[in-house]
Amino acid sequence: MGLIAVNGFDKDDVINKYVAEKKFTFQVGAADKKEGGATYDVGMRYGVSAYPTNYVVDASGKVIWRGIGFNEGAVRKALADAGVK
């Protein structure tokens, strides 16, 4: 299992600066973008209706937990339930 963050709004340079400042050790990517703005393709595929939306995805790629907003306790519980220590 791993963690990937997707940003559907900011430009790559803004995302890269934030990642460097926060010293994230997980991958952060931008949503698919086209001329004139983002298409939000990644968000549409996963049903993102608000930011942040968090997912726990198992090794086969199946979404096993989804939460809207950030609740660290809920994320930690979902990860523990999935067997992540």
Secondary structure, 3 states (H helix, E strand, C coil): CCCEEEECCCCHHHHHHHHHHHCCCCEEEECCEECCEECCHHHHHHCCCCCCEEEEECCCCCEEEEEECCCHHHHHHHHHHCCCC
